[in-house]
Amino acid sequence: MRLSLSFAALLTATALSSLAFAQTDPGFDPARLSEHIRILSDDSYEGRGIATPAEAKTVKYLSEQYAAAGFAPGGDLQPDGSRLWTQGVTLNRFAVSNLEAGLKVGDWELPLVQGEQIVASTRLPNASGHVMIMNAPLVFVGYGITAPERNWNDFKGMDLKGKILVVLINDADFEVASLDTFNGKAMTYYGRWTYKYEEAARQGAAGVLIVHEDAPASYGWATVRNSWTQPQFDIERADPSGARVPMEAWIQRDVAVQLFQHAGLDFEALKRQARSRDFRPVELPGAGFSGMFDLDQTSIQSHNVVARLEGTTHPDETLLYTAHWDHIGIGQPDANGDAIFNGAVDNASGTAGLLELARIYAAAPRTQRSIVMLSFTAEESGLLGSEYYAANPLYPLATTVGGFNMDSANVYGRTTAMSVIGAGQSDFDERITAAAAAQGRVIEPDANTQAGYYFRSDHFPLAKQGVPMAYAESGGNFRDEPIAARIAARDEYTNKRYHQADDEWSADWDYGGQIEDLSVYYSIGRALADSRDWPQWKPASEFGPARAPSADQRR
C-alpha cells in the first residue's frame, strides 16, 4: 500500500534538497536504497521470519550484496582460516498452541483468549511439552523492580515462589515525572518488559502478567498481540530457570481492572501506591490464575550475517555498523486479509543502509582499522542475535572501537535535527553534534525517552558489555515541502503500520533524510577508522565500568 505523499512533489523536493547535502554526502544512492528495501520487503521474503525458508533467502541476498560491494566474509572462522558470511546463532524456539487460561475470584470467572484478553508463552525449556498452572495465587508487585542503588524494592522480602506476579509496564516515574526516582519521564531498563520477566525469574515466580497500557508501553495491544502470538525464541542458556519463568504473559488493562475489582481492590489506587518506595506487594484475596498450553520446543540455527573490510595498519581494531535483518514473518491476517508482515521500514530500511555503507566504504581508500557490517537476526524476538554476538564476539570487544546501530530509517525526507537516543551516555554525542552541524542540522534530545528506545534495539547488548554504541536518527521538523504530507505519512506509519502487515515499501518515499543520517554515520566512522581515537563513556554512564577492565588493550 502506498503512502499519501505525492511522488511528483517528492521528486521535486529531493532534487532541490540534494544541493544542500552534496558536500557531506559521499555518494549514497537513493535508488539503491529503495531497491534493497523493495526486494527485502517483497511478499516473496515472507516477512523475513527467522528459521524459515525466508531466512535462507535473506541471508543469500545480503551475502551477495556485501560481496558485490567489495566486502569479505566476516563470520564464523573455519579450520582452514577462512570465514563464512554468517555467524551461527543457536536459539531455542517455543511455539505455543491450545492455550486455555482464566482468572477466578470466588464465583466470578473470566476466560482468557489468546490474542484477545491475554498473550501467553514461555521461553523456559520444558521436556514434557506441556505447561500447566492451576489456580496459582496472584500477587500485585507494582512495577516489579529491585534497584538497590535507588533504594527500591517492590518485593519487600515476600516469598513469591509458585505465584503469578501482576506487574505494571514502564517504571514508577512515567506518570509522575516529578518523582525523579527513575530518571523522570525517561524510561530506565527497569521499565522494559524484558527486565520484568528476568526479575520475576530471580524471585522464583511461576509466571508474570504484565498489564498492558498504551501510553506506558508506548505501543498498542495490536503490537503485543502480533509479536507474542508468534513463536518465541531465546539463546541457549547455562541456567535457563535463572532468567526465565514458566509463563510469560501480558493482559489487557480492562482485564486487570476487573480482576482487582472482584478481589476487592482498586487498580488505579494501587497504581498510585506503586510509585512509592514504601510500596509492598499486595496479594489478591481469593484470586487464582489457571493456564495450560502445549509447547512445541525445538533448537534451531539462525544466522547473523557478517561482512568485513580489513584495515590496513590496525586490522585487529574493529568499527561496527549494525542493523537487524529479521521481522515478524507470517502472522494473523489483518482486515484486508494480509498475513505477511513485510517489515519495509522495520528494518529493511536499516539493512539497506548497511549495504550502502558497505558500498561507499569499499569504493573509498581502505581504512586503517577494520570495518564490520553486522546484520543481526532475532531482534524482534528480544535482541537475541546481538545478545549472542555480544556473548560470543567474532572480534574482541576490548578492541572494538564502537559502532552505529540503525533501526527503522527516515524515509520521509530531510529534517532540521538529529535525535540521539540515549543522549548523555558517551562522547558520540559530541561527534554526532559536529557532523550534523556540517549539514546545517542541530541535535535535539530524544523526544520520546519514556518509550525506552535505548533498550529496544541491537546496540544495547553491546553497550551492556562496554562497547560505545551510537543510536541516532532524524529529528526535528521536515525541511522540504510538502511538510504536512510528510508528517502525516510518518505518523500514519507509527500509528497504523508499525509491526503491522501494512509496513510495506512505497515508491513515493524520499531518502534525503536517510542519506543525511548515513552521511553522519560515515563521516564519524571514517574519522575513527583512520585514527588512534577511542570513543569514551561519560562518567555518569552505567556502561563505563564494563569497559574499564580492558583499558590497557586500547592504545
C-alpha positions as CSV (number, residue, x, y, z in Angstrom):
1,M,0.0,0.0,0.0
2,R,1.3,3.5,-0.9
3,L,1.6,6.4,1.5
4,S,-0.3,9.6,0.8
5,L,2.7,11.7,-0.4
6,S,2.7,13.0,-4.0
7,F,5.5,11.2,-5.8
8,A,5.9,14.2,-8.2
9,A,6.2,16.6,-5.3
10,L,8.8,14.4,-3.6
11,L,10.9,14.2,-6.7
12,T,10.9,17.9,-6.9
13,A,11.8,18.3,-3.2
14,T,14.5,15.7,-3.4
15,A,16.1,17.3,-6.4
16,L,16.1,20.7,-4.7
17,S,17.4,19.4,-1.4
18,S,20.2,17.4,-3.0
19,L,22.3,20.6,-3.3
20,A,22.1,21.2,0.4
21,F,23.9,18.0,1.4
22,A,26.1,17.4,-1.6
23,Q,29.3,18.3,0.2
24,T,28.7,15.9,3.1
25,D,27.1,13.1,1.1
26,P,29.9,10.7,-0.1
27,G,27.6,9.3,-2.8
28,F,24.8,7.3,-1.2
29,D,22.3,6.3,-3.9
30,P,18.6,6.7,-3.1
31,A,17.7,4.4,-6.0
32,R,19.8,1.6,-4.4
33,L,18.3,2.2,-1.0
34,S,14.8,1.9,-2.5
35,E,15.6,-1.2,-4.4
36,H,17.1,-3.0,-1.4
37,I,14.1,-2.2,0.7
38,R,11.7,-3.2,-2.1
39,I,13.3,-6.6,-2.5
40,L,13.8,-7.4,1.2
41,S,10.2,-6.5,2.0
42,D,8.6,-8.2,-1.0
43,D,6.0,-10.8,-0.3
44,S,8.3,-13.5,-1.6
45,Y,10.5,-12.9,1.5
46,E,7.5,-13.8,3.7
47,G,8.2,-11.2,6.4
48,R,11.8,-12.4,6.9
49,G,10.9,-14.7,9.8
50,I,13.9,-16.4,11.4
51,A,14.4,-20.1,10.9
52,T,12.1,-20.2,7.9
53,P,12.9,-20.5,4.2
54,A,12.7,-16.7,4.2
55,E,15.9,-16.6,6.4
56,A,17.9,-18.5,3.8
57,K,16.7,-16.2,1.1
58,T,17.5,-13.1,3.1
59,V,21.0,-14.4,4.1
60,K,21.7,-15.2,0.5
61,Y,20.7,-11.8,-0.7
62,L,22.7,-10.0,2.0
63,S,25.8,-12.1,1.4
64,E,25.7,-11.5,-2.4
65,Q,25.2,-7.7,-1.9
66,Y,28.1,-7.4,0.6
67,A,30.3,-9.3,-1.8
68,A,29.3,-7.1,-4.7
69,A,30.0,-4.1,-2.6
70,G,33.6,-5.3,-2.1
71,F,33.5,-6.7,1.5
72,A,34.8,-10.1,2.5
73,P,33.0,-12.8,4.6
74,G,33.5,-11.9,8.3
75,G,31.5,-14.7,10.1
76,D,32.5,-17.9,11.7
77,L,36.1,-18.9,11.4
78,Q,36.7,-22.2,9.6
79,P,39.6,-24.7,10.2
80,D,41.4,-23.5,7.1
81,G,41.4,-19.9,8.4
82,S,38.7,-18.7,6.0
83,R,35.4,-17.2,7.3
84,L,31.8,-17.7,6.4
85,W,29.4,-14.9,5.6
86,T,27.4,-15.9,8.7
87,Q,27.7,-16.4,12.5
88,G,25.6,-19.4,13.6
89,V,23.2,-18.4,16.3
90,T,21.7,-21.3,18.2
91,L,18.3,-20.5,19.5
92,N,15.5,-22.3,21.3
93,R,12.2,-21.9,19.6
94,F,9.0,-22.1,21.6
95,A,5.6,-22.4,19.8
96,V,2.5,-22.3,22.0
97,S,-0.8,-23.9,21.0
98,N,-4.1,-24.8,22.6
99,L,-3.9,-22.2,25.3
100,E,-6.7,-22.4,27.9
101,A,-6.5,-19.8,30.6
102,G,-8.7,-18.0,33.0
103,L,-9.0,-15.9,36.2
104,K,-11.2,-16.8,39.2
105,V,-12.2,-14.9,42.3
106,G,-14.9,-16.7,44.3
107,D,-17.8,-17.3,41.9
108,W,-16.5,-14.9,39.3
109,E,-14.6,-16.4,36.4
110,L,-13.1,-14.8,33.3
111,P,-11.9,-17.0,30.4
112,L,-8.9,-15.5,28.7
113,V,-8.5,-16.0,24.9
114,Q,-5.0,-15.9,23.3
115,G,-4.6,-12.7,21.4
116,E,-7.7,-11.1,22.9
117,Q,-7.5,-10.7,26.7
118,I,-4.1,-12.3,27.0
119,V,-1.0,-13.3,25.2
120,A,1.0,-16.1,26.9
121,S,4.1,-18.0,26.1
122,T,7.3,-19.3,27.6
123,R,11.0,-19.2,27.0
124,L,11.8,-21.8,29.6
125,P,12.8,-25.2,28.2
126,N,10.2,-27.9,29.2
127,A,10.8,-31.5,28.4
128,S,7.2,-32.5,28.8
129,G,5.9,-30.3,26.0
130,H,3.1,-29.1,28.2
131,V,2.8,-26.2,30.6
132,M,0.2,-26.3,33.3
133,I,-0.5,-23.8,36.1
134,M,-3.6,-24.5,38.2
135,N,-5.2,-21.9,40.4
136,A,-1.9,-20.2,41.3
137,P,-2.2,-17.3,43.7
138,L,-1.9,-13.8,42.3
139,V,0.3,-11.0,43.8
140,F,0.4,-7.4,42.6
141,V,4.1,-6.3,42.8
142,G,3.8,-2.8,41.4
143,Y,6.5,-2.2,38.8
144,G,8.3,-5.4,39.7
145,I,11.6,-3.7,40.3
146,T,14.6,-4.4,42.6
147,A,17.1,-1.5,42.3
148,P,19.3,-1.3,45.4
149,E,21.2,1.8,44.1
150,R,17.9,3.6,44.1
151,N,16.8,2.2,47.4
152,W,13.9,0.5,45.7
153,N,12.4,-3.0,46.2
154,D,8.9,-3.8,45.1
155,F,9.1,-7.3,46.6
156,K,10.0,-6.4,50.2
157,G,11.1,-10.0,51.1
158,M,7.8,-11.7,50.2
159,D,8.2,-15.3,49.1
160,L,6.9,-15.4,45.6
161,K,7.8,-19.0,44.6
162,G,5.0,-20.6,42.6
163,K,2.9,-17.4,42.4
164,I,1.8,-15.3,39.5
165,L,3.0,-11.7,39.5
166,V,0.8,-8.9,38.2
167,V,3.2,-6.2,37.0
168,L,2.9,-2.7,35.6
169,I,4.8,-1.8,32.5
170,N,7.4,1.0,32.4
171,D,8.7,2.4,35.8
172,A,7.4,4.4,38.7
173,D,8.2,7.9,37.2
174,F,6.3,7.5,34.0
175,E,3.0,9.1,35.1
176,V,4.5,11.5,37.7
177,A,7.9,12.5,36.2
178,S,8.5,14.9,39.1
179,L,9.2,11.9,41.4
180,D,12.5,11.6,39.5
181,T,13.2,8.3,41.2
182,F,13.9,6.5,37.8
183,N,15.1,9.4,35.6
184,G,11.8,11.1,35.4
185,K,9.9,10.5,32.1
186,A,13.0,8.8,30.6
187,M,12.4,5.0,30.8
188,T,15.2,3.0,32.5
189,Y,15.9,-0.6,31.8
190,Y,13.8,-1.4,34.8
191,G,10.8,-0.3,32.8
192,R,11.3,-2.8,29.9
193,W,9.2,-5.9,29.7
194,T,12.4,-8.0,29.3
195,Y,13.5,-6.8,32.8
196,K,10.1,-7.7,34.3
197,Y,10.4,-11.3,33.3
198,E,14.1,-11.6,34.2
199,E,13.4,-10.2,37.7
200,A,10.4,-12.5,38.2
201,A,12.7,-15.5,37.5
202,R,15.1,-14.3,40.1
203,Q,12.1,-14.1,42.5
204,G,11.1,-17.7,41.7
205,A,7.7,-16.8,40.3
206,A,5.6,-19.3,38.3
207,G,4.6,-16.6,35.9
208,V,4.0,-12.9,35.1
209,L,1.0,-11.0,33.9
210,I,2.2,-7.6,32.6
211,V,-0.7,-5.2,32.4
212,H,-0.7,-3.5,29.0
213,E,-1.5,0.1,28.8
214,D,-0.8,2.0,25.5
215,A,1.0,5.1,26.9
216,P,3.5,3.5,29.3
217,A,4.2,0.6,26.9
218,S,4.5,3.1,24.0
219,Y,2.6,0.9,21.6
220,G,-0.9,-0.6,21.3
221,W,-2.3,-4.0,22.1
222,A,-2.0,-5.0,18.4
223,T,1.7,-4.7,18.6
224,V,1.8,-7.0,21.6
225,R,-0.6,-9.5,20.0
226,N,1.3,-9.7,16.7
227,S,4.6,-10.1,18.5
228,W,3.6,-12.6,21.1
229,T,1.3,-14.9,19.2
230,Q,4.2,-15.9,17.1
231,P,6.8,-18.5,18.2
232,Q,9.2,-17.0,20.8
233,F,13.0,-17.5,20.9
234,D,15.9,-17.4,23.3
235,I,19.6,-18.1,23.2
236,E,20.8,-21.2,24.8
237,R,21.5,-20.6,28.5
238,A,23.5,-22.5,31.1
239,D,20.8,-21.8,33.7
240,P,17.5,-21.1,32.0
241,S,15.4,-21.0,35.1
242,G,17.6,-18.2,36.5
243,A,16.4,-16.0,33.6
244,R,13.0,-17.4,32.6
245,V,9.7,-18.2,34.3
246,P,7.4,-21.0,33.2
247,M,4.8,-18.5,31.8
248,E,5.4,-15.0,30.3
249,A,2.2,-13.1,29.6
250,W,0.5,-9.8,29.0
251,I,-3.1,-9.0,29.8
252,Q,-5.2,-6.0,28.7
253,R,-5.8,-3.2,31.2
254,D,-9.6,-3.8,31.5
255,V,-8.9,-7.4,32.5
256,A,-6.7,-6.2,35.3
257,V,-9.3,-3.7,36.4
258,Q,-12.0,-6.4,36.6
259,L,-9.7,-8.8,38.4
260,F,-8.8,-6.2,41.1
261,Q,-12.4,-5.1,41.5
262,H,-13.6,-8.7,42.1
263,A,-10.8,-9.1,44.6
264,G,-12.0,-6.0,46.5
265,L,-9.1,-3.8,45.3
266,D,-8.9,-0.6,43.3
267,F,-6.5,-0.9,40.4
268,E,-5.9,2.8,40.0
269,A,-5.3,3.3,43.7
270,L,-2.8,0.5,43.8
271,K,-1.0,2.0,40.8
272,R,-0.6,5.2,42.7
273,Q,0.7,3.3,45.7
274,A,3.3,1.6,43.5
275,R,5.0,4.9,42.8
276,S,6.4,5.0,46.3
277,R,9.5,3.3,47.8
278,D,7.2,2.3,50.6
279,F,5.0,0.1,48.4
280,R,4.7,-3.5,49.5
281,P,3.4,-6.5,47.4
282,V,-0.4,-6.9,47.6
283,E,-1.9,-10.4,47.4
284,L,-5.2,-10.5,45.5
285,P,-7.6,-12.2,48.1
286,G,-9.2,-15.4,46.8
287,A,-7.8,-14.8,43.3
288,G,-6.3,-17.5,41.2
289,F,-4.9,-17.9,37.7
290,S,-5.0,-21.1,35.7
291,G,-3.3,-21.6,32.4
292,M,-2.2,-24.6,30.3
293,F,-0.8,-24.9,26.8
294,D,1.0,-27.3,24.6
295,L,4.6,-26.3,23.8
296,D,6.5,-27.3,20.7
297,Q,10.1,-26.7,21.6
298,T,12.9,-27.1,19.1
299,S,16.5,-26.0,18.8
300,I,17.1,-24.0,15.7
301,Q,20.0,-22.4,14.0
302,S,19.6,-18.8,12.8
303,H,22.4,-16.6,11.5
304,N,23.9,-13.2,11.9
305,V,25.3,-12.0,8.5
306,V,28.8,-10.6,8.9
307,A,30.8,-8.7,6.3
308,R,34.3,-7.3,6.9
309,L,36.7,-4.8,5.2
310,E,40.1,-5.4,6.7
311,G,42.0,-2.4,7.9
312,T,45.5,-1.6,6.5
313,T,47.5,-0.9,9.7
314,H,45.3,-1.8,12.6
315,P,43.2,-4.7,11.3
316,D,42.6,-6.1,14.8
317,E,40.7,-3.0,15.8
318,T,37.1,-3.0,14.6
319,L,34.4,-0.4,13.9
320,L,30.9,-1.8,13.8
321,Y,27.8,-0.9,11.8
322,T,24.7,-2.8,12.8
323,A,21.1,-3.4,11.8
324,H,18.7,-6.3,12.2
325,W,17.5,-8.2,9.1
326,D,14.6,-10.1,10.6
327,H,11.0,-9.2,11.0
328,I,7.8,-11.0,12.3
329,G,7.2,-13.3,9.3
330,I,3.7,-14.5,8.6
331,G,1.0,-13.9,11.3
332,Q,-2.7,-13.4,11.6
333,P,-4.4,-11.8,8.6
334,D,-5.4,-8.2,9.0
335,A,-8.7,-6.7,8.0
336,N,-7.5,-6.8,4.3
337,G,-6.6,-10.5,4.6
338,D,-2.8,-9.7,4.5
339,A,-0.8,-12.0,6.8
340,I,2.7,-11.1,5.6
341,F,4.5,-8.7,7.9
342,N,6.8,-7.2,5.3
343,G,8.9,-5.0,7.6
344,A,9.8,-2.4,5.0
345,V,10.7,0.4,7.4
346,D,11.4,-2.0,10.3
347,N,14.0,-2.9,9.3
348,A,14.6,-3.4,5.6
349,S,15.4,0.3,5.6
350,G,18.2,0.0,8.1
351,T,19.5,-3.1,6.4
352,A,19.6,-1.2,3.1
353,G,21.6,1.5,4.9
354,L,24.2,-1.2,5.9
355,L,24.5,-2.3,2.2
356,E,25.0,1.3,1.0
357,L,27.6,2.0,3.7
358,A,29.5,-1.1,2.6
359,R,29.5,0.1,-1.0
360,I,30.7,3.5,0.0
361,Y,33.5,2.2,2.3
362,A,34.7,-0.3,-0.3
363,A,34.9,2.3,-3.0
364,A,37.0,4.7,-0.9
365,P,40.6,4.3,0.1
366,R,41.0,1.5,2.6
367,T,40.8,2.5,6.3
368,Q,43.5,1.8,8.9
369,R,41.0,-0.1,11.2
370,S,38.7,-2.8,10.0
371,I,35.1,-2.1,9.2
372,V,32.5,-4.8,10.1
373,M,28.9,-4.8,9.0
374,L,26.7,-6.9,11.3
375,S,23.2,-7.8,10.1
376,F,21.6,-9.3,13.2
377,T,19.0,-12.0,13.5
378,A,16.2,-12.3,16.0
379,E,16.0,-8.6,17.1
380,E,12.2,-8.9,17.0
381,S,12.5,-11.9,19.4
382,G,14.3,-9.8,22.1
383,L,17.6,-8.6,20.6
384,L,18.8,-12.2,20.5
385,G,21.2,-12.0,17.6
386,S,23.0,-9.1,19.1
387,E,22.9,-10.7,22.5
388,Y,24.5,-13.8,21.1
389,Y,27.2,-11.7,19.3
390,A,27.9,-9.8,22.5
391,A,28.4,-13.0,24.4
392,N,30.3,-14.7,21.5
393,P,32.1,-11.9,19.7
394,L,33.9,-12.8,16.4
395,Y,36.2,-9.8,17.0
396,P,37.3,-8.9,20.5
397,L,35.1,-6.4,22.3
398,A,38.1,-4.8,24.0
399,T,39.4,-3.7,20.7
400,T,36.0,-2.9,19.1
401,V,36.2,0.9,18.7
402,G,32.5,1.4,18.9
403,G,29.7,1.5,16.4
404,F,26.4,2.7,14.9
405,N,23.1,1.0,15.0
406,M,20.3,1.6,12.5
407,D,16.7,0.6,13.2
408,S,13.9,2.0,11.0
409,A,15.3,4.7,8.9
410,N,13.7,8.0,7.9
411,V,12.1,7.5,4.5
412,Y,10.0,10.8,4.6
413,G,12.6,13.5,3.9
414,R,15.3,15.8,5.3
415,T,14.9,17.1,8.8
416,T,16.3,20.0,10.8
417,A,17.8,17.9,13.5
418,M,19.2,14.6,14.7
419,S,17.9,12.9,17.8
420,V,20.4,11.0,19.9
421,I,18.7,8.0,21.6
422,G,20.3,7.6,25.0
423,A,22.0,11.0,24.9
424,G,24.4,11.6,27.7
425,Q,25.9,8.1,27.6
426,S,29.1,8.6,25.5
427,D,31.1,11.2,23.6
428,F,29.4,10.0,20.4
429,D,27.0,12.8,21.4
430,E,29.7,15.5,20.6
431,R,30.8,13.7,17.4
432,I,27.2,13.5,16.1
433,T,26.6,17.1,17.0
434,A,29.6,18.2,14.9
435,A,28.8,16.0,11.9
436,A,25.1,17.1,11.9
437,A,26.2,20.8,12.2
438,A,28.1,20.4,8.9
439,Q,24.8,19.6,7.3
440,G,23.1,22.6,8.9
441,R,21.3,20.4,11.5
442,V,21.2,20.6,15.2
443,I,20.9,18.0,17.9
444,E,17.7,17.6,19.9
445,P,17.1,15.5,23.0
446,D,15.3,12.2,22.5
447,A,11.7,13.4,22.3
448,N,10.3,10.1,23.5
449,T,12.5,8.9,26.3
450,Q,9.6,7.4,28.1
451,A,9.4,4.7,25.4
452,G,12.8,3.3,26.4
453,Y,14.1,3.1,22.8
454,Y,17.7,2.9,24.1
455,F,16.9,-0.6,25.5
456,R,15.0,-1.7,22.4
457,S,17.5,-2.2,19.7
458,D,20.6,-4.1,18.9
459,H,23.2,-1.6,20.2
460,F,22.1,-2.4,23.7
461,P,23.6,-5.8,24.3
462,L,26.9,-4.4,23.1
463,A,26.6,-1.4,25.3
464,K,26.0,-3.6,28.3
465,Q,29.4,-5.2,27.5
466,G,31.0,-1.8,27.5
467,V,31.3,-1.1,23.7
468,P,30.3,2.5,23.0
469,M,27.5,2.4,20.5
470,A,25.7,5.3,18.9
471,Y,22.0,5.2,18.1
472,A,20.7,8.3,16.4
473,E,18.1,9.2,13.9
474,S,16.4,12.1,12.1
475,G,14.7,14.5,14.4
476,G,13.1,18.0,14.4
477,N,10.9,19.3,11.6
478,F,10.9,18.4,8.0
479,R,12.7,20.9,5.8
480,D,11.1,20.5,2.5
481,E,7.5,20.8,1.2
482,P,5.0,19.2,1.3
483,I,5.7,19.2,5.1
484,A,2.1,18.4,6.2
485,A,2.1,15.3,3.9
486,R,5.4,14.1,5.3
487,I,4.2,14.5,8.9
488,A,1.0,12.6,8.0
489,A,2.9,9.8,6.4
490,R,5.4,9.4,9.3
491,D,2.6,9.5,11.8
492,E,0.5,7.0,9.8
493,Y,3.4,4.6,10.0
494,T,3.8,5.0,13.7
495,N,0.1,4.7,14.4
496,K,-1.1,2.2,11.8
497,R,1.8,0.3,10.2
498,Y,4.5,-0.4,12.9
499,H,4.5,-4.2,13.4
500,Q,1.5,-4.5,11.1
501,A,1.1,-6.2,7.7
502,D,0.9,-2.7,6.2
503,D,4.6,-1.9,6.8
504,E,5.2,-2.2,3.0
505,W,7.6,-0.5,0.6
506,S,6.4,2.6,-1.3
507,A,7.8,4.1,-4.5
508,D,6.9,7.6,-3.1
509,W,9.5,7.6,-0.3
510,D,12.1,10.4,0.0
511,Y,15.5,9.1,1.0
512,G,17.1,12.6,1.6
513,G,16.7,12.2,5.4
514,Q,18.2,8.7,5.5
515,I,21.1,9.8,3.3
516,E,21.9,12.7,5.6
517,D,21.9,10.3,8.6
518,L,24.1,7.8,6.7
519,S,26.5,10.6,5.9
520,V,26.8,11.4,9.6
521,Y,27.5,7.7,10.5
522,Y,30.0,7.5,7.7
523,S,31.9,10.7,8.4
524,I,32.3,9.9,12.1
525,G,33.1,6.3,11.4
526,R,35.6,7.2,8.7
527,A,37.4,9.5,11.0
528,L,37.6,6.9,13.8
529,A,38.7,4.2,11.4
530,D,41.7,6.3,10.3
531,S,42.7,7.4,13.8
532,R,44.0,6.2,17.2
533,D,41.0,7.6,18.9
534,W,38.7,5.6,21.1
535,P,35.2,6.8,22.0
536,Q,34.6,7.1,25.7
537,W,31.7,6.5,28.0
538,K,30.8,9.6,30.1
539,P,31.4,9.4,33.9
540,A,27.7,9.0,34.7
541,S,27.1,6.2,32.3
542,E,26.3,2.8,33.8
543,F,28.2,1.1,31.0
544,G,31.6,2.6,31.6
545,P,32.5,0.1,34.3
546,A,32.2,-2.8,31.9
547,R,34.7,-1.2,29.6
548,A,37.3,-0.1,32.2
549,P,39.0,-3.5,32.9
550,S,40.2,-3.8,29.3
551,A,41.6,-0.3,29.0
552,D,45.2,-1.5,28.6
553,Q,44.2,-3.2,25.4
554,R,43.3,0.1,23.7
555,R,46.4,2.2,23.0
